[in-house]
Amino acid sequence: MENILLVGNPNSGKTTLFNTLTKSNEHVGNWHGVTVEDKRKVFDNGNFCLVDTPGVYSLSAFSFEEDVTINTIENEKYSKIIQICDISNLKRNLYLLLCLVERNLDVIVAINQIDKKNKTKVDTKKLSTLLGVDVVTVDAQKKHGVENLLNHLHAKTQNKGFDLGYLSSLNFEPLAKYHSNMSKHERFLFCINAYEKNERYFKSKGYGEDAIKEIFDQTPKDSIEQIAKARYDFLDDVFIRAVRQVDFVYGQSKLDKIFLNKYLAFPCFMLILLAVFYLTFFSVGRFLSDILADLLNMITTPLVTKLYSAFGDSFVYYLFSDAIFGGLATIVSFLPQVVLLFLFLSILEDSGYLSRVAFVFEDICAKVGLSGKSVYTLLMGFGCSTSAIMTSRNLDNNNGRIKTAMICSYMSCTAKIPIYTAIGGAFFGAQNIFVIIALYIVGIVTALVISKILDKTILKSEAKSFFLEFPPYRTTSPKRILKILWKNTKSFLFKVGSVMISMNVIIFLLSSFDFKFKFVYGKSGSILESLSKIIAPIFGPIGFNNWAIVSALIAGFVAKEIVVSSIAMFNGIDASASKLISESIMLESSVVFFASKASVLSFLIFCLLYTPCLASISMLLEEIGKKFTLIAIAIQLVVAYILSFMVYNISLAVEIWGVSVLVGIFALIVVCLAVFCIYRHFKYKKCGFCENCNKCKRN
Amino acid sequence: MMTLNDAKLKHRYKIESVTFSDPKFLRRIAELGFTRGQVVSIKYRSLLKEVGLVEVRGYLVSMKANLLKGIFVREI
């Protein structure tokens, strides 16, 4: 089987073509850096294995994900490269082609006709002759031209090669003394890498730091610009002969007058987020949850009755009715909300709006040591922390990447929604929407504050280098909406669902037996109760010195989804007998476990901020290493405890003395902020851009 | 001559030179098409003016002020 590499600029349609060729359903989006790792799959009846790679602009890496692609190109064994080029931005896409062809790699160019508004016409035959490679046109989404592409793969033709004379303006002579014993092609590679000042190439060839510096000194000071200009000048010439381009600015839209407007951008973003949350949690989401809950109830109620008549008040009956059906009820009840949130995030991602969000937020993010691109990772954190941590790979600043990965678990992921809606709903009723919004805001603010602290201490920002290409606005097709719904439903039911049910069973077993393996379900003395009682006093100062809540928090360390079902189970609620984990049932258990609204608020804050699920921690380990994962966990536990303590005591004070306490606290914060601002005003502040601006008069 | 960071919104400028001490930035800027003689213009600026949206070679790219300050331009 032959390996085929799929490469291209970011957001050119690589993964869409990968999905089309291999009939897969990999994640795609109208955004820079959606693919962050290699993906491979067999296609064409087992003849080929297609390797999808993260987007690159050239063969010099600028970020971690680009490094993945360049490593694959340099070290993987493959017979051909398919380079997908977006027709709307063809010249810059073909710049990468020149880098590949100069290295004598065998390439087929697939021009993706992604944007129907663009009227660019390409003479593929002429382009093929001028560039010396096979050129085909495809529509990766509508599967047009895919057969032709496959025919070219089967034809096994080699690149015809073309005149690299466009580089003749570059003076390679001073480098001659270093490569006299090399072959012609190696000499050429040596020279272009020297001109590109590509340390990676020379290090791979065994050159030391001093030797590399000496070689680079032989090239002109502006060699990087010279070689780039030579390539673009050549492409300008190719375009005159083979491409008919109309006046068109890729990514430009009248909508930007609103979404990039200084004064409207923030309110628009907030409105969009509010609309997403309202539809997800309160209108469509709740409606669908109720329907599913009723359906499941119809199925499980007769089953539970039959189980009771068969087994009576026994272990088997409680195992099914409480642990298994209870877990199932939780999954089904919250499935619509989870799937809807993922759907809305995907629609936002497809729309091209996220690039605008990154642009708008860059200023603010920079203040706390993050990049505007971090906003995407943080937004993904509202869906699932595990996948969000993975997307942090597309950040090109290493410290920024670690910071983003460390703080994205403070975003309220979908697994925490059951806790907010069930427990919050039980105590706060219709006002719970404000509690949920407040929890989301607390999560965001905590994340930003921690990022700022990390930025000032162990993870200082490196050179600021934000750049981001703007994609055009696009709509999501109904077919893609169905695909997203199916993919996320399947993933939630099988991946998350299986964990939830198995954890529910484990928690049930621990709470059903004592240390002598005697069945004590619903009575005191279980293993879990004994263990939880040991650590429960630690939680006394934050309002829930209660073994059942502590046990639920321990279970939540494995997966947040099971916190609610654990609390319900400890209270002996037959989740299938009534309206599942609805607010009325939770109220029953909450009354038993929570002493006051203050302790509920404290519990919600603790759930929001403490250690995310095991899956997130394992992803953190992979992405940022052991040291920073341990630091992240320590920070999460400490911050969760401190904030819960503050919220609990302030809420208690409000409950006792009324709202005047809140006014007092607000006044204190305003005074502190005023003092801080005055202090900053008189303190010299470095601008960070001194290298080129020379405007720091106060320096 | 001025830097692209000082450019007025929606005015057209020609690149005179690109200067960065770190070759990594210079390489990326050049690859994106910011080469001598190229016409560029700033379309939007962020609220605190630390990011600009630049039109170059028929597409839009947003860049931080420190990158814009490394691109020297002349108004046309």
Interface residues (C-beta under 8 A of the other chain):
Chain A: Y57 S58 S60 F62 S88 N89 K91 R92 Y95 E196 K197 D222 I224 E225 I227 A228 K229 Y232 Q245 F248 V249 Y250 G251 Q252 D256 L260 K262 A265 F266 S355 A358 F359 V360 E362 D363 I364 A366 G372 A463 K464 S465 F466 F467 L468 E469 F470 G688 F689 E691 N692 C693
Chain B: T3 N5 S17 V18 T19 S21 D22 P23 K24 F25 L26 R27 R28 A30 E31 L32 G33 T35 R36 G37 Q38 K43 Y44 R45 S46 L47 L48 E50 V51 L53 E55 R57 G58 Y59 L60 V61 S62 M63 K64 A65 N66 L67 K69 G70
